[in-house]
Amino acid sequence: MYIDKTLCKNCLDCQPVCPMGAIKLDDKEVFIDYEECVECAVCLRFNICEESAIKQVDEIPYPRILRAVFSDPVTTHKSTGVAGRGTEEMKTNDVTHLYQKGKIGFSIEIGRPTLGAYLRDLDKIVRKVTAMGVEFSEDNPVVPLIADRKTGALKPEVLGEKVLSAIAEFMVPEERTVEFIQEMSRFLGVEIDTVATVSVISRADEKGIPGLFNILKTHRINYYPNGKVNIGMATS
């Protein structure tokens, strides 16, 4: 994104709509702080500028384009074909059957709400969970960013890119669930310089009771249930 200074009237009407606070005023001139901008295009789609001074370049270069594909809900990830953060997450398990009995699905999201996140924080997370022996969901858009599958290191050129949100998805054996949550809670609280959310998914038993809840209760791990019904998506 950029501001056409020949059109801009320096009214600052656009400043409140930027979720990253990247639109700034300096020496009576409005500009976009490219370090803070995540290319989400909210300022452009909001149509707040009567002068049409907010514009997008014809083609965002790599690796900056990663900012758009992880932040702009109308930009599609080439690796997944999914817009926004590039993942349909665990909500589509009815048709993917990825999370089977004996495995707990995890996702770790960084950046939302309000703060955004640099991919160097994602790099720390992917390295950590790789060392813990997780099984990555291969249709997750984070996977193509991994340069070394043995260590989990991301491609070095992407580490300085800031995004609105990024989600790493993977599976952990059910018997290691509590150990994993406890270790990641300590890690995220110390090592990550942004907000992080850990989500889990597990299959319910024949009576529709998710056994994972009892495991978490036993170990006094707080959780917040979230159920979704995908009508017409279940398969026989």
N, C-alpha and C positions, 0 to 999 in steps of 0.2 A: 504494500500500500504506500501511497505517497500523496502529498498535498500540492496541488498546482498553485504555486504562489502568485501566478498572474491572475488567478480567479479568486483566491481566498481573500475574504474581507476581515479576517482576524476576529470574528465574532465569538468564537469558542463554543458555539452551540454543539459542536461535535464531541467536545471533550468528555461530557458525562456518559456517552454511550459506549466508550471503549472499555471493555472488561479488564484490560491490563493496565489502564492508566498510561498508555503509550502516546497519547496526543498531548503535547505540551506547548507552552508559550515561553519564548525566550527573545528578549530584545524586541518586544512587540510583534513577534512573528510566530505563527502557529506551525508546528512541525511534528512529525512522527518519529519517536525514538525507536530506531530500528532494532536496538538490542531488546527492548521490551515488547515490541510488536510481535504477535504470533500469527499474523496473516489470516485472522479469522474472518475478516471482511464484514464484521458487524457494522462498522462505521459507514461502509459503502451501502450495504443492503438496507440500513435504517433510513436512507434518503433524508438525512437530517440537514445536509448542506444544500441550501437553495441555489448556490452558485455552481454546484457540481464540481467543486474543487477537489474532492476526495476521489482518487483514481487508483487503479491497479495496473501494474506493468503487464505487458502482453504475455510474458512468460516468466514465471518465477524460477530462478536457477536452482540447481541442486548444490548444496543440501538444504538451502532455505525452503524449498518446496515442501519439506517435511513439516514445517510449521503449519502450512495450509492444510495438508492432508490429515493432520492430527487435531486441527483446531476449527476448520471451516466445515460445517455440516453438509454443505453441498459439493464438496470436493471428494472425489473417490480415490481410494487407495488402489493402485494398480495391482498390488499383490493379492488383494482380497476381493476387489470389486464392490466393496462396501463403503458408503460415504461416511463422513464424520470421523470418528476415531478408528474406523476401519474394521470394526468387529461387531458381530451380533451377540457376542459374549455367550454366556452359559444359558441364556433364555431360550435358545433354539435346541436344547438337548432332546426335546421330544422327537426331532427328526434326525439329529446328528448321532444320537446314542453314544456320545463321546464319554460321558461320565457314568461308568458302570459300577455295579456293586463292588465294594472293596477299594474304591478310589474316591477321593474327595477332590472336587474341582475348586481351585483357588483363582482369584483375580486380585491383582494389586493395582489400584488406580492412583496416579499422582497428578496433582495440579488443580483438581476441582474440589471445592468451589473457590473462586476468586483469585487464587495465587498464580496459577500456571506452574510449569515446571521445566527445567532444563533437562535435556536427554542425558546429561551426565549423572543425574540422580537415577534415571531409569537404568543406566549402565551399572550403577552400584547394586540395584535391586536384582537385575538379571544375573550379575556375577554371584551374588549371595545365594540365590535360589538354585543356580546351577551347581554350586559347591555342595548344596544340600541334596542333590540328586533328584530334582523334580523332573517330570515329563511334560514338556511344553506342548501346548495346543498349536499344531502346525499351521492352522488357518488364522492365527493371530498376527496382526501386522507388525508386531515387535520382532518376530522371528527373523524376517529378512534383514533386519538391522544388525543381527548378531554376526560378528566377524569370526569369532572363535567359539565353536560349540562346546569345546572342552572347558573353557573358562567362563563363557558367557559374556565376554568382552564385546561391546558394540563397536561398530566401525568408527574409527577415531574422528573422521570428518563431521560426524553428526552430533558429537557431544556438546557443542556450543549452541545448538538450536533449542529455542524455547517453544513450548507448545501449551495449548490450553489444557490438554488432558492426554494421558497415555495409559494404556492398560496392558499389563502382562498377564497372560493366562496359562495355567499349568495344572497338573494333577499330582497329588501326593497320596501314597498308600494310607488307607484309613487308620491303621494302627499308629501312624506317625503324626496324626492330625494335631494333637495337643502339643506335642514337642515342637512342631513346626510353627504353630500360632504363637507360642511363648517366645521362641527364638526370634521370629520376625517382628514381634511387638517391641522387643528390646532393640533390635537393629534399626527399625524405622524411626523410633524415637530419638536415636542418637545420630544416625548417619545421613538422614535425608533432610534436605533443606527446603521442604515444601510440605503441603498437606498430603496424606496418604490414607486410602481406604482399602481394607482387606475384606473381600467377599468370599463366601464359600457356597458350594452346592453339593448336595448328596441325594441319593435316591432314597425314597421312603420304603418302608417294608410293605408286606402284603395288606396290612391294615391302614396303610396311608400315614404311618407315624415315622417321622424322620429321626432315626436313632442318633444322629449327630447332635441333636438338641440335648439329649440326656448326657452325652459325653461332655459337652461344654458346661452343662450345669454342674456335673460332678466335680469339674476342675475349676469352678467359679469363674468361668470365662463369659463375660457379658456378650450378648448377641442381640441383633435386631432383625426379626424375621421379615422376609419380603417375598410375597408370593405373586406369581403372574400366571394368567390363563391365556394360552395361545389358541384361540378357537380355530379348529380346522387344521391345525398343524400336526396333531398326533398321528402316528402311523400304527397300523395293526401289526 
